[in-house]
Amino acid sequence: DKQANPDWLVEPPVATEVGDERSPLSSVDGSGQAVLDPEVKAKQAEAEANGDTPGLDDRP
C-alpha cells in the first residue's frame, strides 16, 4: 500500500504562462551587437593578426 499511494509524493505547482513582456535575447538571435571588453577586443585582434580563428576546432 505504501508504494501504491506514497505520502512523500508532492505534486508540482501549476505552470504559469510567460507573457510577451520579456525582452528577446539579442545575443542569441543576432539582432544586437555585443559590446566587448577592451581586453577581449585586444586578444581577438591579436588572434586575427596571428591567423588564428577563434571558435573553430582544428582537431583532425
Secondary structure, 3 states (H helix, E strand, C coil): CCCCCCCCCCCCCCCCCCCCCCCCCHHHHCCCCCCCCHHHHHHHHHHHHCCCCCCCCCCC
